[in-house]
Amino acid sequence: KFHEICICLFKTILLFPTLHLQYIITRVLSPPVNVTIKEVKANFAVVAWDIPEGDPVIGFAITQQKKDVRMLRFIQEVNTTTRTCALWDLEEETDYIVHVQSVSMSGTSPLSEPLRFRTPREAETQASKNEVTMEEVGQATQLRAGELIIIVVVLIMWAGVIALFCRQYDIIKDNEPNNNKDKAKNSSECSTPEHPTGGLLRSKNNNNRLPSVNIIEV
């Protein structure tokens, strides 16, 4: 029995690479989904798509064809995780059909559902650009008007603050002479002047009154 078990294990080891390769070959990738056109112009377009979860995708392949024309353009890129591709050198007012495939180590997936789109005229593209430019100009004008309003309000507030400060300063300046007069008056009342005949007058005090001294000459 031990000999038979060893033989079975040996056969399994030998057959494992073949079984693994067969599993990889038989596993088929799912085609990309949600294939759409994100941007289209007269001679330019951008294709976008999604990959089903779990697929070991390492790149993509795109087939581009004019409607009712057999000539194809094939675009393939590997070692990338991007989900968009730019189509260039298109003709204006032309119908195109696009298929997308996923690329893995084992090969490519089936073709996605065909995506049909039509390129516009160059004049229409320029008109759309002008519309976008006018919208941007309108938005910029609105922003500038709002900024001017804010600036005017701030200037008015500063002018009010400066006027209030000047008014308070004038009031304080007008009150300064009156304060000086009151101080001088108070100081003169508290002082003791000399009598013109050589005597001394009584000093003025709010609480104590001292008698005056008179000198009579004979």
C-alpha positions as CSV (number, residue, x, y, z in Angstrom):
1,K,0.0,0.0,0.0
2,F,2.8,2.4,0.8
3,H,4.3,1.8,-2.6
4,E,0.9,2.5,-4.3
5,I,0.5,5.7,-2.4
6,C,4.0,6.9,-3.4
7,I,3.2,6.1,-7.1
8,C,-0.1,8.1,-6.9
9,L,1.7,11.1,-5.3
10,F,4.4,11.0,-8.0
11,K,1.8,11.0,-10.8
12,T,0.0,13.9,-9.1
13,I,3.1,15.9,-9.0
14,L,3.9,15.2,-12.6
15,L,0.4,16.0,-13.8
16,F,0.0,19.2,-11.6
17,P,1.6,21.7,-14.2
18,T,-0.6,20.2,-17.0
19,L,-3.7,20.5,-14.9
20,H,-2.9,24.0,-13.9
21,L,-2.2,25.0,-17.5
22,Q,-5.4,23.4,-18.6
23,Y,-7.3,25.3,-15.9
24,I,-5.8,28.6,-17.1
25,I,-6.7,27.8,-20.7
26,T,-10.2,26.7,-20.0
27,R,-10.9,29.8,-17.8
28,V,-12.4,32.4,-20.1
29,L,-12.3,36.1,-19.3
30,S,-15.6,38.0,-19.2
31,P,-15.8,40.8,-21.7
32,P,-15.7,44.4,-20.5
33,V,-19.0,46.0,-19.5
34,N,-20.5,49.5,-19.4
35,V,-18.6,50.5,-22.6
36,T,-19.4,54.2,-23.2
37,I,-18.0,57.3,-24.9
38,K,-16.9,59.9,-22.3
39,E,-15.9,62.6,-24.8
40,V,-16.4,62.9,-28.5
41,K,-15.2,65.6,-30.9
42,A,-14.8,66.0,-34.6
43,N,-11.6,64.0,-34.8
44,F,-11.2,62.7,-31.2
45,A,-13.1,60.4,-28.8
46,V,-12.5,58.7,-25.4
47,V,-13.8,55.2,-24.8
48,A,-14.4,54.0,-21.2
49,W,-15.4,50.6,-19.7
50,D,-15.5,48.5,-16.6
51,I,-14.0,45.1,-15.8
52,P,-16.0,42.3,-14.0
53,E,-14.6,41.8,-10.5
54,G,-12.1,39.0,-10.0
55,D,-10.8,38.8,-13.6
56,P,-7.0,38.8,-13.8
57,V,-6.8,41.6,-16.4
58,I,-3.4,43.0,-17.4
59,G,-4.4,45.1,-20.4
60,F,-7.0,45.8,-23.0
61,A,-7.6,45.6,-26.8
62,I,-9.9,47.8,-28.8
63,T,-11.2,47.3,-32.3
64,Q,-12.3,50.4,-34.2
65,Q,-14.2,50.3,-37.4
66,K,-16.0,52.7,-39.6
67,K,-19.6,51.9,-40.4
68,D,-20.0,50.0,-43.7
69,V,-16.2,49.9,-44.1
70,R,-14.2,46.6,-43.6
71,M,-11.0,48.3,-42.6
72,L,-10.2,48.0,-38.9
73,R,-7.9,49.7,-36.4
74,F,-6.6,47.5,-33.6
75,I,-5.3,49.0,-30.4
76,Q,-3.7,46.9,-27.7
77,E,-2.0,47.8,-24.5
78,V,-0.7,45.5,-21.7
79,N,0.7,46.0,-18.2
80,T,-1.8,48.7,-17.4
81,T,-4.8,49.1,-15.2
82,T,-6.4,51.9,-17.1
83,R,-10.0,51.7,-18.1
84,T,-10.0,54.4,-20.8
85,C,-8.5,54.8,-24.3
86,A,-8.3,57.7,-26.7
87,L,-9.2,57.3,-30.3
88,W,-7.5,59.8,-32.6
89,D,-7.5,60.7,-36.3
90,L,-11.2,60.3,-36.6
91,E,-13.3,61.9,-39.4
92,E,-16.0,64.4,-38.7
93,E,-19.6,63.4,-39.3
94,T,-18.7,59.7,-39.5
95,D,-20.2,56.7,-37.7
96,Y,-17.9,54.3,-35.8
97,I,-18.2,50.9,-34.2
98,V,-16.0,50.0,-31.2
99,H,-15.4,46.7,-29.4
100,V,-13.3,46.3,-26.3
101,Q,-11.6,43.1,-25.0
102,S,-9.8,42.3,-21.8
103,V,-6.3,40.9,-21.9
104,S,-4.8,38.4,-19.4
105,M,-1.9,36.0,-19.2
106,S,-4.0,33.3,-20.8
107,G,-5.3,35.4,-23.8
108,T,-8.1,37.8,-24.6
109,S,-11.7,37.9,-23.6
110,P,-14.7,37.8,-26.0
111,L,-15.7,41.1,-27.6
112,S,-17.8,43.5,-25.7
113,E,-21.2,44.7,-26.9
114,P,-20.6,47.0,-29.9
115,L,-20.5,50.7,-29.2
116,R,-21.8,53.0,-31.9
117,F,-21.1,56.7,-32.0
118,R,-21.0,59.5,-34.5
119,T,-18.4,62.3,-34.6
120,P,-19.8,65.9,-34.9
121,R,-18.9,68.6,-37.4
122,E,-16.0,70.9,-36.6
123,A,-18.3,73.9,-36.6
124,E,-20.5,72.2,-33.9
125,T,-17.4,71.6,-31.8
126,Q,-16.4,75.2,-32.1
127,A,-19.9,76.3,-31.2
128,S,-19.9,74.1,-28.1
129,K,-16.5,75.5,-27.1
130,N,-17.9,79.1,-27.5
131,E,-20.9,78.2,-25.3
132,V,-18.6,76.8,-22.7
133,T,-16.4,79.9,-22.9
134,M,-19.5,82.2,-22.5
135,E,-20.6,80.2,-19.5
136,E,-17.2,80.5,-18.0
137,V,-17.1,84.3,-18.7
138,G,-20.5,84.7,-17.1
139,Q,-19.4,82.8,-14.0
140,A,-16.2,84.9,-13.8
141,T,-18.3,88.1,-14.1
142,Q,-20.6,86.9,-11.3
143,L,-17.5,86.2,-9.1
144,R,-16.0,89.6,-9.9
145,A,-19.3,91.3,-9.0
146,G,-19.4,89.5,-5.7
147,E,-15.8,90.4,-5.0
148,L,-16.5,94.1,-5.7
149,I,-19.5,94.1,-3.4
150,I,-17.5,92.6,-0.6
151,I,-14.7,95.2,-1.2
152,V,-17.2,98.1,-1.1
153,V,-18.8,96.8,2.1
154,V,-15.4,96.5,3.8
155,L,-14.4,100.0,2.7
156,I,-17.7,101.5,4.0
157,M,-17.1,99.7,7.3
158,W,-13.6,101.1,7.6
159,A,-14.8,104.6,6.7
160,G,-17.4,104.4,9.5
161,V,-14.7,103.3,12.0
162,I,-12.4,106.1,11.0
163,A,-15.3,108.7,11.2
164,L,-16.3,107.4,14.7
165,F,-12.6,107.6,15.8
166,C,-12.3,111.2,14.6
167,R,-15.5,112.2,16.3
168,Q,-14.4,110.8,19.6
169,Y,-11.0,112.4,19.2
170,D,-12.6,115.9,18.6
171,I,-14.8,115.5,21.7
172,I,-11.8,114.5,23.9
173,K,-9.8,117.5,22.5
174,D,-12.6,120.0,23.2
175,N,-12.8,118.8,26.8
176,E,-9.1,119.3,27.5
177,P,-9.2,123.2,28.0
178,N,-12.0,122.9,30.5
179,N,-10.1,120.4,32.4
180,N,-7.0,122.6,32.5
181,K,-9.1,125.6,33.7
182,D,-10.6,123.6,36.5
183,K,-7.2,122.4,37.6
184,A,-5.8,125.9,37.6
185,K,-8.7,127.2,39.6
186,N,-8.4,124.5,42.2
187,S,-4.6,125.1,42.5
188,S,-5.2,128.9,43.0
189,E,-7.7,128.3,45.7
190,C,-5.4,126.1,47.6
191,S,-2.4,128.5,47.5
192,T,-1.7,131.3,50.3
193,P,-1.0,134.7,48.7
194,E,1.0,137.4,50.4
195,H,-0.7,140.6,51.8
196,P,0.2,143.8,49.8
197,T,1.1,145.7,53.1
198,G,3.5,143.0,54.2
199,G,1.1,141.0,56.3
200,L,-0.2,137.5,55.6
201,L,-3.7,136.6,54.6
202,R,-5.4,133.5,56.0
203,S,-5.1,130.5,53.9
204,K,-8.3,129.0,52.5
205,N,-9.2,125.6,53.7
206,N,-12.4,123.8,53.3
207,N,-12.4,122.2,56.8
208,N,-10.4,124.6,59.2
209,R,-10.7,128.4,59.1
210,L,-7.7,130.3,60.7
211,P,-8.1,133.9,62.0
212,S,-6.4,136.7,60.0
213,V,-3.6,138.7,61.5
214,N,-3.6,142.6,61.0
215,I,-0.5,144.8,61.7
216,I,-1.3,148.5,62.6
217,E,1.4,151.0,62.1
218,V,1.5,154.0,64.5
